[in-house]
Amino acid sequence: MKGKIYGIGVGPGDPELLTIKAYRILKHVDVLCIPKSKAEKDSLALSIVAGALNREFEVMELLFPMTHDKEVLERHWDVAADKMADKAREGKILAFITIGDPMFYSTYSYILERVKKNHSDLEIETVPGVTAFAACSSFINEPLTEGDEKLAVIPAAYGISAIREALENYDNVVLMKVNRKYDEVVMLLKDMDLLDKAVYISRCGYDDQYYTSDIEGLIGKDKDYMSVMIIRKAGWKSL
Ligand SMILES: C[S@@+](CC[C@H](N)C(=O)[O-])C[C@H]1O[C@@H](n2cnc3c(N)ncnc32)[C@H](O)[C@@H]1O
């Protein structure tokens, strides 16, 4: 009998944000598939699962380099999907775990596409997770959107012009992957007179979670990849 593949969102960091559904499935899976970049020593997704479930797993590490080179990436997505499919055909139940939600800026979507296309005999099911920006907004106890406000979510790593455009056209803006472009973003916010409308949040849900509204104070300092900036043009209620 064939097995099955799950794509499971494990939430942004706090193991208590794992859904009951994810927890139930993870209790029974045979193989945990863990996406890793070379730079990553330990998998954060695995640390979340380990914080919620007290069990051993057979682990399949899948390497995805941190590069924008489409050809290199596609090769790794193909290899990973094939490896997972082979295991599922042995009758195993697999779970590809991913930070936050699996359909939101996650490598999982590329795996899903390949399994659907190249391994259509296999069943694949996706389990949503709490996305990081939702958890970040709860962490600072401030709403992301109210009433008729419009929200834009921008992956900041891909350039500053999309950020300016979003800030001009939306009420509130979430900047994902903000670490590398941080200083440029601060210059832009200064230019648009929005410095006091921004909050930086890192490692939400981990022991060292952190936030600050002193945006300029972090210029030139190391920033974690697991960080977002939220800009609320109407201003914060109580920060
Ligand atoms: C590849 S995306 C993954 C997004 C994820 N699938 C989600 O639903 O939030 C990685 C980015 O998510 C954000 N992120 C993920 N976990 C976070 C956390 N615990 N605290 C702050 N930002 C986080 C950061 O902006 C990071 O650069």
The ligand as a Gaussian input file, in Angstrom:
#p B3LYP/6-31G(d) Opt

LIG

0 1
 C       10.524000      31.902000       4.153000
 S        9.522000      33.018000       5.044000
 C        8.450000      31.900000       5.861000
 C        7.104000      32.484000       6.160000
 C        6.203000      31.492000       6.866000
 N        5.788000      30.425000       5.965000
 C        4.977000      32.155000       7.473000
 O        3.857000      31.687000       7.270000
 O        5.159000      33.137000       8.214000
 C       10.627000      33.475000       6.305000
 C       10.282000      34.834000       6.873000
 O        9.174000      34.706000       7.743000
 C        9.303000      35.612000       8.820000
 N        9.302000      34.849000      10.080000
 C        9.157000      33.513000      10.203000
 N        9.154000      33.158000      11.506000
 C        9.293000      34.290000      12.219000
 C        9.343000      34.582000      13.597000
 N        9.250000      33.627000      14.518000
 N        9.488000      35.880000      13.997000
 C        9.569000      36.867000      13.075000
 N        9.524000      36.647000      11.745000
 C        9.387000      35.381000      11.317000
 C       10.608000      36.374000       8.600000
 O       10.322000      37.555000       7.898000
 C       11.375000      35.423000       7.732000
 O       12.359000      36.085000       6.970000

